[in-house]
Amino acid sequence: MSDNASLVGGGVTLFELVAALPHGGDAVLHGNPELVIARIAPLELAGPGDIAFLSHAKYAQRLDTTQASCVILAPEQLARAQSARQGDLSAAFVCTPAPYLYFARLTQWWKARQDESAPSGRIHPSAVIDPSASLHPTARIGALCVIGASASVGEGTTLHARVTLASGCRIGARCIVHSGAVIGADGFGFAPRADKSWEKIEQLGAVVIGDDVEIGANTCIDRGALQDTLIEDGVKLDNLVQIGHNVRIGAHSALAGCAGVAGSAVIGKRCTIGGGAVVLGHLTLVDDVHISASTTVMRSLLKAGNYSGIFPVDDNASWERNAAHVRRLDASRDQSRAQMQALQRRVDQLEASVQVLTNAQRSQT
């Protein structure tokens, strides 16, 4: 297990841990508060001295076998956990209505303890920083980073190795930008010439990133053509995400790996976009829209909700047959329409013939 899961400088008592954990006031400790915790571990692998968590009731059977000294769990799982460890004085439990959220905050506290010995405001000597750039004294700049003219990095923000922050771009407070990310490259803007070649449109905007944003490795956020590309507070971008020029992403939205957003699209607040999904340019997604993985969004979505556009996976032969049917849908529709029209004409002819016969019968009587 990673050394990062072990607490630097030895362990901490459960009492100290629960008392120190930020936003942990809704947690209740059951068991010996003097138990020493030295490591965070998965529930199924945890042993003495470890703290683990149960995030979902479907994994409750792991409570019967875990050897963790402490388990973070929901109140409704406490009775089962205590029964499984009955008489075990080395077992304790932290009850909270939101175990996964409590675990997330535990990892933050744990990481902060590990980083206590590292001074804030570190700038690696290999970083290239323009003299006109503005860096908050608590910012951390990793190896081989490049920060352009008039760029700015806010309080407590960390740029890991090989991050590029281009000229004029701004990152807010407490952000994390992982290795290889490029913020502020030119947007993909070209005007067609008469000879079918391309004329470059200079990208005169920048990228503005709010507070508490996390940007994954090798993600690219292009600068705007005239206005700025805007990433609002609390947005989370996974690795290998592409954000086109003039895009706006609302606060607390999250995009999974390999998602792409084309130029001038507007994504609302608290939206989620699954891995490999694509949002075409100049579209609008309102607040609280959730896009499934691999979906291509081809129209604006003006109502909150869950959206999918995925052709189901199948064995190759079946997939090819189904795909062939899909390709023929348009032709089949036209053929069906023609058949319906021919059938309607035949019905009209029959009705006319019946009317003639009826009229003839009436004239004979």
VEXDOFI-279172 format. One line per 3 residues: number of its first residue (from 1); their letters; for each residue x, y, z of N, C-alpha, C. Coordinates in steps of 0.1 Angstrom, whole numbers, plus 5000, padded with zeros to 4 digits. Each point is the difference from the previous one (the first is absolute). Layout:
<sites>
NUM	A	X Y Z X Y Z X Y Z; ...
</sites>
This chain:
<sites>
1	MSD	5009 4988 5000 4991 5012 5000 5009 5012 5000; 4995 5011 4993 5008 5012 4999 5004 5006 5013; 5012 5005 5001 5005 5007 5012 4991 5013 5003
4	NAS	4994 5005 4989 4991 5012 5002 4988 4997 5009; 4997 4987 5002 4989 4997 5008 5004 4999 5015; 5013 5001 5003 5005 4999 5013 5002 5014 5005
7	LVG	4998 5002 5013 5001 5014 5006 5014 5002 5003; 5005 5012 4995 5014 5004 5003 5001 5003 5015; 5011 4995 5006 5003 5002 5014 4992 4991 5010
10	GGV	4995 4988 4994 4993 4991 5009 4985 5002 4999; 4994 4994 5010 4985 5000 5000 4994 5011 5008; 4987 5000 5000 4992 5010 5008 4988 4992 5006
13	TLF	4996 5005 5012 4989 4993 5006 4987 5003 4993; 4991 4991 5002 4987 5003 4994 4993 5013 5005; 5002 5002 5013 4995 5012 5006 5005 5013 4993
16	ELV	5014 5000 4998 5006 5011 4993 4996 5001 4986; 4998 4989 4993 4997 5000 4986 4985 5006 4998; 4991 4995 5008 4986 5004 4998 4999 5015 5004
19	AAL	5007 5004 5011 4999 5014 5005 5006 5009 4989; 5011 4996 4994 5007 5009 4991 4994 5000 4986; 4992 4990 4996 4995 5000 4986 4990 5011 4997
22	PHG	5003 5008 4990 4991 5011 4996 4987 4995 4996; 4989 5008 5004 4987 4997 4996 4995 4986 5005; 5006 4995 5010 4997 4987 5005 4990 5000 5012
25	GDA	4993 5011 5002 4992 5001 5012 4988 4990 5001; 4996 4995 4989 4989 4990 5000 5004 4986 5002; 5013 4998 5003 5005 4986 5002 5000 4997 5015
28	VLH	4997 4987 5003 4999 4995 5013 5010 4988 5001; 5009 5000 5010 5009 4989 5002 4995 4990 5009; 5000 4987 4996 4997 4989 5009 5012 4991 5001
31	GNP	5004 4998 5013 5012 4992 5002 5011 5008 5008; 5011 4994 5001 5011 5005 5008 5006 5013 4993; 4999 5012 5005 5005 5012 4994 5016 5000 5000
34	ELV	5006 4991 5008 5015 5001 5001 5006 4990 4990; 4993 4993 4992 5005 4992 4989 5009 5009 4991; 5011 4995 4996 5010 5007 4991 4998 4996 4986
37	IAR	4998 5010 4991 4998 4998 4986 5013 5005 4993; 5005 4992 4991 5012 5003 4993 4999 5000 4985; 4989 4995 4995 4999 4998 4985 4985 5000 4996
40	IAP	4997 5005 4988 4987 4998 4994 5001 4988 4990; 4990 4991 5001 5001 4988 4991 4986 4997 4995; 4999 4992 4989 4987 4995 4995 4995 4990 5011
43	LEL	4986 5000 5001 4994 4992 5010 5004 4985 4999; 5001 4995 4988 5003 4985 4999 5015 4997 5003; 5009 5010 5000 5014 4998 5002 5005 5005 5013
46	AGP	4992 5007 5007 5004 5007 5012 5003 4991 5011; 5010 5004 5009 5004 4992 5011 5001 5009 5013; 5006 4995 5010 5001 5008 5012 5008 5013 4998
49	GDI	4995 5010 5006 5006 5014 4998 4995 5007 4987; 4991 4994 4993 4994 5006 4988 4986 5005 5002; 4997 5011 4993 4986 5005 4999 4995 4998 4986
52	AFL	4988 4995 4999 4994 4997 4987 4986 5006 5000; 4993 4999 4988 4986 5005 5000 4991 4991 4992; 4988 5000 5003 4989 4993 4992 4991 5010 4994
55	SHA	5001 5001 4987 4993 5011 4993 4986 4996 4995; 4998 4987 4999 4987 4996 4994 4995 4987 5007; 4988 4998 5002 4994 4989 5007 5003 4987 4993
58	KYA	5002 5000 4986 5002 4988 4993 5013 4993 5003; 5009 5007 5007 5013 4995 5004 5000 4996 5015; 4988 5000 5006 4999 4998 5015 5006 4987 5004
61	QRL	5000 4989 4992 5006 4988 5004 5014 5000 5003; 5007 5011 4996 5014 5001 5003 5002 5004 5015; 4990 5005 5006 5001 5003 5014 5002 4987 5008
64	DTT	4996 4989 4995 5001 4987 5007 5014 4995 5001; 5009 5004 4991 5013 4995 4999 5011 5010 5002; 4997 5013 4999 5011 5010 5001 5007 5000 5014
67	QAS	5012 5003 5000 5009 5000 5012 5004 5015 5003; 4993 5009 4993 5003 5014 5003 4998 5004 5014; 5009 5009 5006 4998 5005 5013 4987 5009 5001
70	CVI	4998 5007 4989 4988 5009 5000 4994 5000 4986; 4986 5000 5000 4993 5001 4987 4991 5012 5001; 5000 5008 4989 4991 5011 4999 4987 4994 4993
73	LAP	4989 5002 5005 4988 4994 4994 4987 5008 5004; 4989 4997 4993 4987 5006 5003 4994 4994 5013; 4992 5008 5007 4994 4995 5012 4992 4986 4999
76	EQL	4994 4998 4988 4992 4988 4998 5009 4988 4999; 5013 5001 4998 5009 4989 4999 5008 4997 5013; 4997 5008 5010 5008 4999 5013 4997 4986 5007
79	ARA	4987 4997 5001 4997 4987 5007 5007 4988 4994; 5000 4999 4986 5006 4989 4994 5015 5000 5003; 5006 5012 4999 5015 5001 5002 5003 4996 5014
82	QSA	4993 5005 5010 5003 4996 5014 4997 4986 5003; 4990 4994 4994 4998 4985 5001 5012 4992 4995; 5005 5004 4988 5011 4993 4994 5013 5001 5008
85	RQG	5001 5011 5008 5013 5002 5008 4997 4999 5015; 4989 4993 5003 4996 5000 5014 5012 4995 5009; 5002 5007 5011 5011 4996 5009 5014 5004 4996
88	DLS	5001 5006 4988 5013 5004 4994 5003 5015 5005; 5009 5001 5010 5002 5013 5005 5009 5009 4991; 5005 4994 4990 5008 5008 4990 4992 5005 4989
91	AAF	4987 4999 5000 4991 5004 4990 4992 5013 5004; 4999 5010 4991 4993 5012 5003 4993 5004 4987; 4990 5009 5001 4992 5003 4989 4996 5015 5001
94	VCT	5001 5007 4988 4996 5014 4999 4987 5000 4992; 4989 5004 5006 4987 5001 4993 4998 5014 4995; 4996 5001 4987 4997 5012 4994 4990 4998 4989
97	PAP	4990 5009 4998 4990 4998 4990 5006 5000 4985; 5013 5005 4999 5006 5000 4986 5014 4994 5001; 5002 4987 5001 5013 4994 5002 5010 5004 4989
100	YLY	4995 5000 4987 5010 5003 4989 5005 5014 5001; 4991 5010 5003 5004 5014 5002 5009 5001 5012; 4998 4993 5011 5008 5000 5011 5014 4995 4997
103	FAR	5000 4989 4992 5013 4994 4995 5008 5010 4992; 4993 5007 4991 5007 5010 4992 5006 5011 5008; 4993 5005 5010 5006 5010 5009 5011 4994 5009
106	LTQ	4999 4987 5003 5011 4994 5007 5013 5000 4991; 4999 4997 4987 5011 4999 4992 5007 5014 4999; 4991 5011 5000 5006 5013 4999 5008 5003 5013
109	WWK	4994 4997 5011 5007 5002 5013 5013 4992 5000; 5000 4988 4996 5011 4991 4999 5011 5006 4992; 4997 5005 4988 5009 5005 4990 5006 5013 5006
112	ARQ	4992 5008 5007 5005 5012 5006 5011 4997 5011; 4997 4990 5008 5010 4995 5010 5013 4996 4993; 4999 4993 4989 5012 4996 4993 5008 5012 4995
115	DES	4993 5011 4996 5006 5011 4993 5005 5011 5010; 4997 4997 5013 5004 5010 5010 5015 5004 5000; 5008 4990 4997 5015 5002 5000 5004 5007 4987
118	APS	4992 5001 4990 5004 5006 4988 4996 5015 5000; 5009 5009 4998 4996 5014 5000 4991 5004 4989; 4991 5009 5003 4991 5005 4989 5008 5010 4992
121	GRI	4995 5003 4988 5007 5010 4991 5012 4994 4993; 5001 4987 4999 5012 4995 4993 4999 5002 4985; 5011 5004 4994 5001 5001 4986 5012 4993 4995
124	HPS	4998 4990 4992 5011 4991 4996 5010 5009 4991; 5013 4998 5002 5009 5008 4993 5000 4999 4985; 4994 4989 4995 4999 4998 4985 4988 5006 4994
127	AVI	4991 5006 5008 4988 5007 4995 5005 5012 4992; 4993 5003 4990 5002 5013 4992 4988 5009 5002; 5003 5011 5006 4989 5009 5004 5003 5014 4995
130	DPS	4991 5006 4992 5002 5013 4995 5000 5010 5012; 5009 5010 4999 5001 5010 5011 4987 5007 5002; 4991 5001 4990 4988 5008 5002 4989 4991 5006
133	ASL	5002 4987 5002 4990 4991 5005 4998 5003 5015; 4988 4997 5005 4997 5003 5014 4997 4986 5007; 5008 4997 5010 4999 4987 5007 4997 5004 5015
136	HPT	4989 4994 5006 4998 5002 5014 5011 4993 5008; 5005 5006 5011 5011 4994 5008 4997 4985 5004; 4988 4996 5001 4997 4986 5004 4999 4990 4988
139	ARI	5001 5005 4988 4999 4991 4989 5012 4991 4999; 4998 4988 4994 5011 4991 4998 5001 4997 4985; 5012 5001 4995 5002 4999 4985 5010 4989 4998
142	GAL	4996 4989 4993 5008 4988 4998 5011 5002 4990; 5007 4989 4998 5012 5000 4991 4995 5002 4986; 5008 5008 4992 4998 5002 4986 4987 5007 4996
145	CVI	4993 5006 5010 4988 5008 4997 5004 5012 4992; 4991 5005 4992 5002 5012 4992 4988 5010 5003; 5003 5012 5005 4990 5009 5003 5003 5013 4992
148	GAS	4990 5004 4991 5002 5010 4991 4998 5014 5006; 5002 5010 4991 4999 5014 5004 4986 5004 5005; 5000 5007 5011 4987 5005 5006 4991 4989 5004
151	ASV	5004 4988 5001 4992 4989 5006 5000 5001 5015; 4990 4994 5006 5000 5001 5015 4995 4986 5006; 5005 4998 5011 4997 4987 5008 4996 5004 5014
154	GEG	4989 4995 5005 4994 5005 5012 5005 4993 5012; 4995 5003 5012 5004 4996 5013 4998 4984 5001; 5010 4994 5005 5000 4985 5002 4998 4992 4988
157	TTL	5002 5005 4988 4999 4992 4988 5013 4993 4997; 4998 4987 4995 5012 4992 4997 5000 4997 4985; 5011 5003 4993 5002 4995 4987 5011 4989 5000
160	HAR	4996 4988 4996 5009 4989 5000 5010 5001 4988; 5009 4991 4999 5010 5001 4990 4995 5001 4986; 5007 5008 4992 4997 5002 4986 4987 5006 4996
163	VTL	4994 5008 5009 4988 5007 4997 5004 5013 4993; 4992 5003 4989 5002 5013 4993 4988 5009 5003; 5003 5012 5005 4990 5010 5002 5004 5012 4991
166	ASG	4992 5001 4989 5004 5010 4989 4998 5014 5005; 5005 5009 4992 4999 5014 5003 4986 5005 5002; 4998 5008 5010 4987 5007 5003 4989 4991 5007
169	CRI	5004 4987 5002 4990 4991 5006 5000 5000 5015; 4989 4998 5006 4999 5002 5015 4994 4987 5007; 5007 4996 5010 4995 4989 5008 4997 5005 5015
172	GAR	4989 4996 5005 4996 5005 5013 5006 4993 5012; 4994 5000 5011 5005 4995 5013 4997 4985 5001; 5010 4993 5007 4998 4986 5004 4997 4991 4988
175	CIV	5006 5003 4989 4998 4991 4988 5012 4990 5000; 4997 4989 4993 5010 4990 4997 5001 4997 4985; 5011 5002 4994 5002 4997 4986 5011 4989 4998
178	HSG	4996 4989 4995 5009 4989 4999 5009 5000 4988; 5010 4992 5000 5011 5000 4990 4995 5000 4986; 5007 5008 4992 4997 5000 4986 4989 5008 4995
181	AVI	4992 5006 5009 4988 5008 4996 5005 5013 4993; 4993 5004 4990 5003 5012 4992 4988 5009 5001; 5002 5012 5006 4989 5009 5002 5004 5013 4992
184	GAD	4992 5002 4990 5001 5013 4992 5007 4998 4987; 5001 4988 4994 5004 4998 4987 4990 5007 4990; 5004 5002 4988 4990 5007 4991 4989 4991 4997
187	GFG	4988 5006 4999 4988 4992 4996 5001 4997 4985; 4992 4990 4996 5000 4995 4987 4992 5009 4991; 5006 5011 4995 4992 5010 4992 5007 5003 4987
190	FAP	4993 4997 4989 5006 5002 4986 4989 5004 4991; 5002 5010 4991 4991 5004 4990 5004 4994 4987; 4990 4995 4992 5004 4994 4987 5003 5011 4990
193	RAD	5011 4998 4992 5004 5008 4989 4993 4996 4988; 5000 5008 4989 4994 4996 4987 5006 4988 4994; 5013 4998 5003 5006 4988 4994 4999 4987 5009
196	KSW	4991 5001 5010 4997 4989 5009 5011 4998 5011; 5010 5008 5000 5009 5000 5011 4994 5008 5012; 5008 5002 5011 4995 5005 5012 5008 5013 5004
199	EKI	4993 5010 5005 5005 5012 5006 4998 4999 5015; 5011 5001 5008 4999 4999 5014 4993 5012 5006; 4991 4998 5010 4994 5010 5008 5007 5001 5013
202	EQL	5007 5011 5002 5007 5001 5013 4991 5000 5012; 5004 4993 5010 4992 4998 5012 5004 5010 5010; 4991 5010 5002 5004 5012 5008 4994 5000 5014
205	GAV	4992 4990 5003 4995 4998 5014 5010 4993 5008; 4996 4996 5012 5008 4992 5009 4992 4989 5006; 5005 4994 5011 4993 4990 5008 4999 5005 5014
208	VIG	4988 5000 5006 4998 5004 5014 4994 4988 5007; 5007 4996 5011 4996 4989 5008 4997 5005 5014; 4989 4995 5005 4996 5005 5014 5007 4993 5011
211	DDV	4994 5000 5012 5006 4993 5011 4996 4986 5002; 5009 4992 5006 4997 4986 5004 4998 4991 4988; 5006 5003 4989 4999 4992 4987 5012 4990 5000
214	EIG	4997 4988 4995 5010 4990 4998 5000 4996 4985; 5012 5000 4994 5002 4997 4986 5010 4989 4999; 4995 4989 4992 5008 4988 4999 5012 5001 4991
217	ANT	5008 4989 5000 5012 5000 4992 4997 5000 4985; 5008 5008 4993 4999 5001 4986 4987 5005 4995; 4993 5007 5008 4987 5007 4996 5004 5013 4993
220	CID	4992 5004 4990 5003 5013 4993 4988 5009 5001; 5002 5012 5003 4990 5010 5001 5004 5012 4991; 4993 5002 4988 5005 5010 4991 4995 5014 5003
223	RGA	5009 5009 4997 4996 5014 5002 4989 5005 4991; 4992 5010 5003 4990 5004 4992 5004 5008 4988; 4992 5001 4990 5003 5008 4988 5000 5015 5003
226	LQD	4989 5005 5006 4999 5014 5004 4997 5000 5015; 4989 4993 5005 4997 5000 5014 5008 4988 5006; 5000 4999 5013 5008 4990 5007 4992 4987 5001
229	TLI	5008 4989 5000 4995 4987 5004 4998 5000 5015; 4989 4996 5005 4997 5001 5015 4997 4987 5006; 5008 4997 5011 4997 4988 5008 4997 5005 5014
232	EDG	4987 4998 5004 4996 5006 5013 5004 4992 5012; 4997 5005 5012 5005 4994 5013 4995 4986 5001; 5010 4991 5005 4996 4987 5004 4999 4990 4989
235	VKL	5004 5004 4987 4999 4991 4989 5011 4989 5001; 4997 4988 4996 5010 4989 5001 5001 4994 4985; 5012 5001 4995 5003 4994 4987 5010 4989 5001
238	DNL	4996 4988 4994 5008 4988 5001 5012 5001 4990; 5008 4990 4999 5011 5000 4991 4995 5000 4985; 5008 5006 4991 4998 4999 4986 4987 5006 4996
241	VQI	4995 5010 5007 4988 5007 4996 5004 5012 4991; 4992 5002 4989 5002 5012 4991 4989 5010 5002; 5004 5012 5003 4990 5011 5001 5004 5010 4989
244	GHN	4990 5002 4991 5003 5010 4989 4999 5014 5004; 5003 5009 4990 5000 5014 5003 4986 5006 5002; 5000 5009 5009 4987 5007 5004 4990 4992 5007
247	VRI	5004 4988 5004 4991 4991 5008 4998 5007 5014; 4988 4998 5005 4997 5003 5014 4995 4988 5008; 5007 4997 5011 4995 4988 5008 4996 5005 5014
250	GAH	4988 4998 5004 4994 5005 5012 5006 4993 5012; 4998 5007 5012 5005 4995 5012 4997 4986 5004; 5009 4993 5005 4999 4986 5005 4996 4990 4990
253	SAL	5002 5003 4987 4998 4989 4990 5012 4991 5000; 4999 4988 4995 5011 4990 4999 5000 4993 4987; 5011 4999 4994 5002 4993 4987 5010 4989 5001
256	AGC	4996 4988 4996 5009 4988 5002 5009 4999 4988; 5010 4991 5001 5011 4999 4990 4996 4999 4986; 5008 5007 4991 4998 5000 4986 4987 5006 4995
259	AGV	4993 5007 5009 4988 5008 4995 5006 5012 4992; 4991 5005 4991 5004 5012 4992 4988 5009 4999; 5004 5013 5001 4990 5011 4999 5004 5009 4989
262	AGS	4993 5001 4989 5004 5009 4989 4997 5014 5002; 5006 5009 4992 5000 5014 5002 4987 5006 5002; 4999 5010 5010 4989 5008 5003 4988 4993 5006
265	AVI	5002 4987 5004 4989 4994 5007 4999 5005 5014; 4988 5000 5006 4998 5005 5013 4994 4989 5008; 5007 4996 5011 4995 4989 5009 4996 5006 5013
268	GKR	4989 4996 5005 4995 5006 5012 5007 4996 5013; 4994 5003 5011 5005 4996 5013 4996 4986 5004; 5009 4993 5007 4998 4987 5006 4997 4989 4989
271	CTI	5005 5003 4988 4998 4990 4989 5011 4989 5001; 4997 4988 4995 5010 4990 4999 5001 4994 4986; 5012 4998 4995 5001 4995 4986 5009 4987 5001
274	GGG	4995 4989 4996 5007 4987 5001 5012 4999 4991; 5009 4990 5003 5012 4998 4992 4997 4998 4985; 5008 5007 4992 4999 4999 4986 4989 5007 4994
277	AVV	4991 5007 5007 4989 5007 4995 5005 5013 4993; 4991 5004 4990 5004 5012 4993 4988 5010 4999; 5003 5012 5003 4990 5011 4998 5004 5008 4988
280	LGH	4991 5001 4990 5003 5008 4988 5000 5015 5003; 5006 5007 4991 5002 5015 5002 4987 5008 5000; 5000 5011 5007 4989 5010 5000 4987 4994 5006
283	LTL	5001 4989 5008 4988 4995 5006 4999 5004 5015; 4989 4999 5006 4997 5004 5014 4995 4988 5007; 5006 4997 5012 4995 4990 5009 4996 5008 5013
286	VDD	4988 4999 5004 4996 5008 5012 5005 4993 5012; 4998 5006 5012 5004 4994 5013 4995 4986 5002; 5008 4992 5006 4996 4986 5005 4997 4991 4988
289	VHI	5007 5001 4989 4999 4991 4989 5011 4989 5002; 4997 4987 4998 5009 4990 5002 5001 4991 4987; 5012 4999 4995 5002 4994 4987 5007 4987 5002
292	SAS	4995 4989 4995 5006 4987 5001 5013 4999 4992; 5009 4990 5004 5012 4998 4993 4998 4997 4985; 5009 5006 4991 5000 4997 4986 4989 5006 4992
295	TTV	4992 5008 5007 4988 5007 4993 5006 5012 4992; 4994 5002 4989 5002 5012 4992 4988 5009 5001; 5002 5012 5006 4989 5010 5001 5000 5008 4988
298	MRS	4989 4999 4992 4999 5007 4987 4990 5011 5000; 4993 5002 5011 4990 5011 5002 5001 5006 5014; 4995 5012 5001 5000 5006 5014 4990 4992 5009
301	LLK	5004 4999 5012 4991 4993 5010 4995 5010 5010; 4988 5004 4999 4994 5011 5008 4992 4996 5011; 5001 4987 5004 4992 4995 5011 5010 4991 5008
304	AGN	5000 5002 5013 5009 4991 5009 4996 4986 4999; 5010 4991 5001 4997 4986 5000 5012 4992 4995; 4997 4987 4998 5011 4990 4995 4998 4997 4985
307	YSG	5010 5001 4993 5000 4998 4985 5010 4990 4996; 4996 4991 4990 5009 4990 4995 4998 4999 4985; 5011 4996 4993 4999 4997 4986 5010 4990 4996
310	IFP	4998 4988 5005 5011 4990 4998 4994 4988 4993; 5007 4995 4989 4996 4988 4993 5006 4988 5008; 4991 4991 5005 5004 4990 5009 5011 4991 4995
313	VDD	5010 4996 5008 5010 4991 4996 4994 4986 4998; 5006 4993 4990 4995 4987 4997 5012 4992 4993; 4998 4987 4998 5010 4993 4992 5001 5006 4986
316	NAS	5011 4999 4994 5002 5008 4988 4990 4997 4989; 4997 4987 4998 4991 4997 4989 4986 5006 5002; 4995 4999 5013 4987 5006 5003 5000 5015 4999
319	WER	5011 5006 5004 5002 5014 4999 4999 5005 4986; 5007 4993 4991 5000 5004 4986 4987 4998 4994; 4992 4990 5003 4987 4998 4995 4991 5012 5005
322	NAA	5001 5003 5013 4991 5010 5005 5004 5014 4994; 5013 5002 4999 5005 5013 4993 4994 5001 4986; 5001 4989 4993 4994 5000 4986 4986 5003 5000
325	HVR	4992 4995 5010 4986 5004 5001 4998 5015 5002; 5008 5005 5009 4999 5014 5004 5003 5008 4987; 5010 4997 4992 5004 5007 4988 4988 5000 4990
328	RLD	4992 4989 5000 4990 4999 4991 4986 5006 5005; 5000 5006 5012 4988 5005 5005 4994 5011 4991; 5008 5009 4995 4995 5011 4992 4994 4994 4988
331	ASR	5007 4991 4993 4994 4994 4988 4988 4992 5003; 5000 4993 5011 4988 4992 5004 4988 5009 5002; 5003 5012 5007 4989 5009 5002 4994 5005 4987
334	DQS	5009 5003 4990 4995 5005 4987 4992 4989 4993; 5005 4988 5001 4993 4989 4994 4987 4997 5006; 4999 5001 5014 4987 4998 5007 4991 5011 4996
337	RAQ	5005 5012 4999 4991 5011 4996 4994 4998 4987; 5009 4996 4990 4995 4997 4987 4989 4989 4999; 5003 4990 5009 4990 4989 5000 4987 5004 5006
340	MQA	5001 5009 5010 4987 5005 5006 4993 5009 4991; 5007 5008 4992 4993 5008 4990 4994 4992 4989; 5007 4989 4996 4994 4991 4990 4987 4993 5005
343	LQR	5001 4996 5013 4989 4993 5006 4988 5010 5002; 5003 5013 5003 4989 5009 5001 4994 5003 4987; 5008 5000 4989 4994 5002 4987 4991 4988 4996
346	RVD	5004 4988 5004 4992 4988 4997 4987 5001 5008; 5001 5004 5013 4988 5002 5008 4990 5010 4994; 5006 5011 4995 4992 5010 4994 4993 4995 4987
349	QLE	5007 4991 4992 4994 4994 4988 4989 4991 5004; 5002 4992 5010 4990 4991 5004 4988 5007 5006; 5002 5010 5007 4989 5008 5005 4992 5007 4989
352	ASV	5007 5004 4989 4993 5006 4989 4992 4989 4992; 5006 4988 4999 4993 4989 4994 4987 4996 5007; 5001 5000 5013 4989 4997 5009 4989 5010 4998
355	QVL	5004 5013 4999 4991 5011 4999 4992 4999 4986; 5008 4996 4990 4993 4998 4987 4990 4989 5000; 5004 4988 5006 4990 4989 5001 4988 5004 5008
358	TNA	5002 5007 5011 4989 5004 5008 4991 5009 4993; 5005 5010 4992 4992 5009 4992 4992 4992 4990; 5007 4990 4994 4993 4992 4989 4988 4992 5006
361	QRS	5003 4994 5012 4989 4993 5006 4988 5009 5003; 5003 5012 5005 4989 5009 5003 4992 5004 4988; 5007 5002 4989 4993 5004 4988 4991 4989 4994
364	QT	5003 4987 5003 4992 4989 4995 4988 4999 5009; 5000 5004 5012 4988 4999 5009 4992 5012 4998
</sites>
